C-alpha cells in the first residue's frame, strides 16, 4: 500500500503517458543517442579548432604570395633567398655553415 500512496501523491500530469514518453525520448536523445550532448560538444570544439587552423593557413597563404611576388620581381632577392634558405652557392665558392654549440 505504501507504493500506491506514493504514486498517488505524484501530480497527475507527471503520471501521464505523454509526459513519460516525452521524458524518455528526451533522455534518450540527450544521453544515449549517437549524436548526444557530449558528441555535439566535441564536434563544436573540433569545428572551432578547424576554423582557427583555416585562419592560420589563409594568413600564411597571403605571406607566401607576397614573398613569391617579391622573389619573382628581382633576381638579386631570388639569389639571396636561395643562398639563405637552401644553402646554394655559385660554382667555385665555398659555403661554411656555422651551427651553435649545444650547451650541456
C-alpha positions in Angstrom: 0.0 0.0 0.0 2.9 2.4 0.6 3.9 2.4 -3.0 0.3 3.1 -4.1 0.1 6.1 -1.8 3.4 7.5 -3.0 2.3 7.0 -6.6 -1.0 8.9 -5.9 0.9 11.8 -4.3 2.7 12.5 -7.6 0.8 15.1 -9.6 -1.4 13.7 -12.3 0.4 15.4 -15.3 3.7 13.7 -14.2 2.0 10.3 -14.4 0.5 10.8 -17.9 1.7 8.6 -20.7 2.7 11.6 -22.9 4.8 13.2 -20.2 6.6 9.9 -19.5 7.1 9.1 -23.2 8.3 12.6 -23.9 10.7 12.5 -20.9 12.0 9.1 -22.1 12.5 10.4 -25.6 14.3 13.5 -24.3 16.6 11.4 -22.1 17.3 9.1 -25.0 18.2 11.9 -27.3 20.4 13.8 -24.8 22.3 10.8 -23.3 22.1 7.6 -25.3 21.8 8.7 -29.0 24.7 8.6 -31.4 24.6 12.4 -31.5 24.3 13.1 -27.8 25.4 16.2 -26.0 28.9 15.1 -25.4 29.4 14.3 -29.1 27.8 17.6 -30.1 30.3 19.5 -27.8 33.2 17.5 -29.2 32.2 18.3 -32.7 31.8 22.0 -31.9 35.2 22.1 -30.3 36.7 20.4 -33.3 34.9 22.9 -35.6 36.4 25.9 -33.7 39.9 24.3 -33.9 39.5 23.9 -37.6 38.3 27.5 -38.0 41.4 28.6 -36.2 43.6 26.5 -38.5 41.8 27.9 -41.5 42.6 31.4 -40.4 46.2 30.5 -39.8 46.6 28.9 -43.3 44.8 31.8 -45.0 47.3 34.2 -43.4 50.2 32.0 -44.4 48.9 31.9 -48.0 48.9 35.7 -48.1 52.5 35.8 -46.7 53.7 33.2 -49.3 52.0 35.1 -52.1 53.7 38.3 -51.1 57.1 36.6 -50.8 56.7 34.9 -54.1 55.8 38.2 -55.8 58.9 39.8 -54.2 61.2 37.0 -55.3 60.0 36.8 -58.9 60.4 40.6 -59.3 64.1 40.8 -58.5 66.9 38.3 -59.4 69.0 39.6 -56.5 66.3 38.7 -54.0 65.9 35.3 -55.6 69.6 34.6 -55.3 69.6 35.8 -51.6 66.7 33.6 -50.8 68.2 30.6 -52.5 71.5 31.1 -50.6 69.9 31.6 -47.2 67.1 29.1 -47.4 68.5 26.3 -49.4 72.3 26.9 -48.9 73.0 27.2 -52.6 76.3 28.5 -53.9 77.9 29.6 -57.1 80.5 27.4 -58.8 83.9 27.9 -57.2 82.5 29.2 -53.9 82.8 27.6 -50.6 80.0 27.7 -48.1 80.6 27.5 -44.4 77.6 26.7 -42.1 78.0 27.8 -38.5 76.0 25.7 -36.1 75.6 26.9 -32.5 77.3 24.6 -30.0 74.8 22.8 -27.7 75.1 23.6 -24.0 75.3 20.7 -21.6 
